[in-house]
Amino acid sequence: MFGAIYRLPEQIEEAVSKMEYSIAQFKASLVRTIVITGLGGSAVGGDMLRSYAADKCPVPIFVNRGYTLPSYVGKDTLVIAVSYSGNTEETLSAYADAKRRGAQVVAVTSGGILKKQAWADGYVVVTVPGGLQPRAAAGYLFIPQMLLLQKAGLLPDCGEEITETVRVLYEMRLRLAPQVKSEHNLAKRIASRLFGKIPLIHGATGLTETIAYRWKTQLNENAQTVAFAHSYPELNHNEIVGFDVPLELIEKIEIITLTSNHNHPRVQKRIEITMGEVLANTACGRYELPAQGASELAQMFSLLYVGDYVSAYLAVLYGLDPTPVDKIVQLKNRLAD
């Protein structure tokens, strides 16, 4: 897992250079809606794209996590079926649903049934390198989807943002990698804060909401610990009331707030008041983590990169290997019986 996390900037570079030909084969007709269908680590890229493209793409993007597609899906819908393994049963079912409805379909996968079926059906297949856990392939799974929308004329050119993102991640890696001692390693220090605690990751509607959920799922899978996520401004209308009792539980909560200077100004004010005043006298821990870089894309990936490292370092603190997901394997085996 540490090797895969380390190579995130290389993943992004390779996703641009090695998948360019496949993406060039995609020719969209009129697109009125976009549905990205996937589960788990294969759905993360869709979540990120939905957040990133919200104020750039002229048509709505929906991330589907199920066996069937929304009723509006038809010939004017672009369906991007994402399964890193190519064998995710929910995604295969949704893919078949898209085909039945005559949607415009693209498959993003490393192989498996999805790749074989999509090739046989004449759809564009973007093949990503295999051999990783899906959650460790964020660069491979996100960048092709973004470039597909760019190719379809639904996103502006993203080249400069990709270049900045790679540069920021390379710079961050010098400070986050395993050989960097804790006193100089932000991810190791955050992992120490979370050791023995219940992580609660806060983001904000837009860029950081998606990354807060990514932190939660990485902590679940890599560190094998319970974790939760919520976002501003919604949490100001419910969650902030719930930090009084039971005290023995509240004392175990550590809030990590992911911030970006791309947040709406009123959202940033809400974060400051909530953390600095409303929750100041509660028993939970609080920590604010600002994004790095200037562009929205760089800031998203900078927060994701820290979170991935934090989850792996927390696993080490618990004496665990961050790679296996035995319970997920157990469930899939039982479903296959």
N, C-alpha and C positions, 0 to 999 in steps of 0.2 A: 504493500500500500504506500509506503513512504516513497518508493521509486516513482510510482505513478503520480503522486502529488507533486513531487519535485519537478516532473517533466511537463507540468501544465503549460508553460509558455511555449515549449516545443510542440505540444499538441496543437495549439492554436496556429502556429506557423505551418505545420504539416497539413492541418485541415484546409488551409487556404491553398497551398501548393499542390497537394496530392489529389484533392477532390475537385479541382477546377474543371477537369474534362467532363466528369459526370454532371456537374451542375450546368455546364454549358449546353448539355443535351435537353435541358428542361425548357419547354416552350408553353407558357400559360396562355389560355384564352381568357375571356372575361372572368375575373375573380371578384365575387362579392363578399365572401366569407372565407376564413381560414380556420381549419381545425387541425390541431396537432394532437395525435393520439399516442399515448404511451403510459408506462407505469414506472414508479420508482425512479432509479437513476436515469432511465431513458426519458423520463418526462421533465427532468430538470431543465434541459435546454429549451423546451417549449415554454416553461414558466418564465425563464429569463427573457426569451424572445418576446413574449406577451408584454412583459414589463418594459423592456427596452423600446419596443416599437409602438407603445401606446399613443405617443404624441407624434408619431412619424408615419405610421401605416394608415392609409385611407379606409381600410376595411377592418372589421373586428376580427380578433384572434381569440379562439377558445381552446383551452387545453382539456382534452377528453381523457378521463381515467376510468374506462369501463369497457364492457363488451360490445355496446352499441353506440351509435352516433346520434347527435341531436336530430330532431325531425326536419330541420331546415336544410340539412346537407343534401346537395344535388349537383347538377352539372356545373354550376357556377361556384362551387366550393373547392378550394384547394385543401386536400387532406394529406398531411405529412405523417406517415406511419413510422414511428420510431421505436425500434426494439434492438438494443445493443446485441443481444444474443441471436435475435431473429426468431426466437421460439416462445415469446411471451404470449400466453393464450388469449389474454384480453385484447392485446393489440392485433393478433391474427384475426380474431372475431370482428373487431372494428374495421380492419382492412377489408375483409370480405363484405362487410356492410357498405363501405365506401364504393367498392367495385359494383355491387348490385345497384347502387343509386346513380351510377354514372359520374361520380365525382372525378376531379382531376387529382391523381394520386402520385405521390413520390414516396419511396421507401428509404429510410436511413437506417442502416444496419451493418453488422460485421459479417453476417451470413445467415445460416439456419433456414427455416421454412420460409420466412418472409422474403429473403433474397431470392430464393428459387421461385416462389410464387409470383413475385413482382416482375421478375425477368420474363417468366412464361406469359404473363398478362400484358407485356409490352410497356410497362411503366418505367420511368426513370428510377434507377437504384443508385444511391450514393453509398458506396461501400467504405466503411471506416475500419481502421486497424483493430484486430481482435486481441484476445489474450488478457483483457482487463476486467475488473468488476465494473458493471455499468456506471456506478457512482463515481468511478475514477476516470471516466472518459468525458468529462464535461466539455472540454475544448473540442474534442472530436464530434460531439453530438450537437453543440450549439452553433458553431461557426457555419456548418453547411446549411442549416435552416435559415440563418440570417442571409447568407449569400443567395439562397434560392429566392427569397423575397426581393432581394436587390435585383436579381436577374429578371424577375417578373415585373419590375418597375414599381414595386410596392414599398421599397425602402430606398432612401438616398444612398449614395456611395459611402461605404463604411471603412474604406481603406485606411484613412488617417487614424481613426479610432482603434482599429485593429493594431496598427503599428505602435500606437501609444500604449495600448494594453499589454502587448508583449514586452515592451521596454519596462513598464512599471513592474510586471511580474518578475522579470529577470533581476531587477534591483531589489525587490522584496525578498527574493529567494536567498540573497546573500545574508539576510538577517533572520530568516525563518528556518533554514535547513537544519537537520539534526546535529551537525557538527558545531553549531553556534550555541554557546553556553546560555543558560537560562537568564542570567542578568542582562544579556544583550538580545534575547529572543522573545519577542512579544507573544508569540503563540504558546511557547512553553509557560510563560507567566500566566496567561489567561487559563491554560489548562490546569495550572496549580490552583487558581481561584475556584475552578469548577470541581475540583477533586472533593468527593464526599458531599457535593451539593446537588440541587435540582436546577439544571440550567433552564432559564426562561429567556428566550431570544426575542428582542423587540426590533422591528423594522418599521418602515412607513410605506403607506400606499405609493406604489411606483417602484423605484429601483430596489429599495432595501427590504421590502416586504417579502419578495421572492427569495432573497438571500438569507433572510432570517429563517424561513422554512427550510432552506438548504442546510443551514447550521443544525437545525433540529434533527433532520433525517440523518445527517452525517454523524452526529452524536449518538443517535439510536444505533446505527449500523456499525460504525467504527469503534466507538467506545462502549457499545452495548449497554447504554444507560438511558434512563427515561429523560426526556427533554420536551420542552414546549415552545411554541412561538406564537406571537401576536403582533399586531401592527397599529401604528397611529394612522389616523385619529380615532379609529374604531375603539381601541382599548381604553380611550378616555371616557367612553360611554358605558363601560361595564367593568373591565378588569381592575381598574385602579381602586375600586371599592373593596376588593377581596384580599387585602393584605393585613388583616387584623387577627384573624383566628383560623386554625389553631396555631398558637405562637410557636410550638415546637416544629411545625411544618414551615411556617414563614421564615424561620431562622435558617432553614436549609436552602432557601431559594436564592439563586444568584442571577440577577438580571444583567444581560449583556445587550446594550442598545447600539445598533448599527446606524451610523449617521452619514449623511451625504449633503454636500452643499447644493445639490440639485433638488433637495426637499423643498416643498412649498414653504414659504416663510412662516406661515401660521403653524404648520406642522412642526417646524424647528422650535418655535416658541412654546408649543405644547410639550415638546420633549424637555426643554429647559425647565419649565414650571413643574412638570410631573416628577422628573428626577431630582430637581433641586429643592422643591418645596412639598409637593403633595405626598411623596413617598420618603421624604427625608428622615422622618422619625419612625419609619417602620423597621422591622427586624431583618428585612431582606438585604442582600448585598447588591451593589449597583456599580456598573462599569460602562463607560461610553467608548465606542471604537469608531473613529472617523475613517471614511474611505480614503484611498490614495489615488492620485492621478487627477486629471482635469475632466476628461470626457466621461459620459455616463457609462460607456462600456468598460473603461478602465476601472472606474469606481466599483462597478458590480463585481468584476473579476477579482479586484484587490480584496474585497470583503470575503468573497468565496474562498480565496486562497488561504487567508488567515484561518477561516473556519475549518477548512479541510485539515490543516496542520494541527489546529487545536484538538480536533476530534481524535486524531491519531496519537498525539502526545498524551491525551487523557486516557486512552486505551493502555498505553505503556504504564502510566501511573497506577492503573488498576491491575497491572500484570497480565494484560490481555493482548492477543494478536489482533490488530485492527482489520485484518483482511477477511476471515471467514464470516459467513452469515448462516450459521447452522440451522437456526429456527426457520429461516426462509426456505432453505433446502428441504428441511423436514416437511414443511407445508406443501411444497410443490410435489414431493414424492408421494404424499398421501393423496393429493388431488389426482395424481396419475394412476392410482390404484384402481 
